[in-house]
Amino acid sequence: MREIRTFEMQSDEPATLWRVAHPLIVEVAQGTLWLTVEGDAEDYWLEPGFSFLLPAGVRAWIGSGRGDVRMTATDAGPLSDVDSQAAPACTGLDPSARPARHTGAPRWRVAAA
């Protein structure tokens, strides 16, 4: 059994810091979610239907990008390929909008898509 929590954030609420104790999958149901992970130079804007994997041990800032946001956070469980060094993964309806998966090389050495 997995735990699934639903969160709602109004557009005028300040961003919130999450300290991720175990891997979580954040999925957007409504609105646009702004998400940034400390140590990652990218900001992520997730639309409804998109999800984002937050590995254990990261600190992530989450806020409303446009309008009110409704999202779920699901325990990702003991995934064998997820650890504190893993890069976040974003999935959704449009494959061209996904960030590249971490290849082990620094971002500046990874060829742009």
C-alpha positions in Angstrom: 0.0 0.0 0.0 1.3 3.5 -0.8 0.5 6.8 0.8 -0.9 9.5 -1.5 -1.4 13.1 -0.2 -3.2 15.9 -2.0 -2.0 19.5 -1.6 -3.6 22.7 -2.8 -1.8 26.0 -3.0 -3.4 29.3 -3.9 -1.7 31.6 -6.3 -0.9 34.2 -3.7 0.8 31.8 -1.2 4.5 31.9 -0.8 6.7 29.1 -2.0 7.2 26.2 0.4 10.4 24.3 1.2 10.1 20.5 1.3 12.8 18.4 2.9 12.3 15.0 1.2 12.9 12.1 3.6 12.0 9.4 1.1 11.5 9.4 -2.7 8.3 11.2 -3.7 6.4 11.5 -7.0 4.7 14.9 -7.3 1.9 15.0 -9.9 0.1 18.1 -10.9 -3.7 17.9 -11.2 -4.6 21.6 -11.7 -2.7 24.8 -12.4 1.0 25.3 -13.0 3.4 24.2 -10.4 6.9 25.8 -10.0 9.5 23.5 -8.6 13.2 23.9 -8.0 15.6 21.5 -6.3 18.6 22.9 -4.3 21.8 22.1 -6.2 20.0 21.9 -9.5 20.3 25.0 -11.7 17.0 24.4 -13.5 13.5 25.5 -12.5 10.7 23.2 -13.5 7.2 24.4 -14.5 4.8 21.5 -14.4 1.4 21.5 -16.1 -1.6 19.2 -15.2 -0.7 15.6 -16.0 3.0 16.1 -15.5 4.9 14.3 -12.6 8.3 14.8 -11.0 10.4 12.4 -9.0 12.0 13.9 -5.9 14.8 11.7 -4.6 15.4 11.1 -0.9 17.6 13.7 0.8 16.8 16.7 -1.5 15.4 20.1 -0.5 12.8 21.3 -3.0 11.0 24.7 -3.3 7.4 24.4 -4.5 5.1 27.2 -5.5 2.2 28.2 -7.7 3.3 29.1 -11.2 0.0 30.4 -12.5 -3.3 30.3 -10.7 -4.2 27.9 -7.9 -2.4 24.5 -7.9 -3.6 21.1 -6.8 -1.1 18.3 -6.7 -0.5 14.9 -5.2 2.6 13.5 -3.5 3.0 9.8 -3.6 5.6 7.7 -1.8 7.8 6.3 -4.6 8.7 3.3 -2.4 12.0 1.5 -2.4 12.9 2.1 -6.1 16.2 0.5 -6.8 17.3 3.2 -9.2 16.4 6.1 -7.0 18.9 7.5 -4.5 20.1 10.9 -3.2 22.5 11.3 -6.1 19.9 10.6 -8.8 18.7 13.5 -11.0 15.0 14.3 -10.9 12.8 12.9 -13.7 9.9 14.7 -15.1 7.2 13.0 -17.1 4.1 14.2 -18.9 2.1 14.3 -22.1 4.7 16.1 -24.2 8.0 14.2 -24.4 9.8 17.3 -25.8 9.0 19.2 -22.5 10.9 16.7 -20.3 14.3 17.5 -19.0 17.1 15.2 -20.0 17.9 12.3 -17.7 21.2 12.6 -15.8 24.1 10.9 -17.7 26.7 11.2 -15.0 28.4 14.1 -16.7 28.0 17.7 -15.5 25.0 19.5 -17.2 27.3 21.8 -19.1 28.9 18.8 -20.8 25.6 17.2 -21.8 24.6 17.9 -25.4 21.5 20.0 -25.8 18.5 18.3 -27.3 
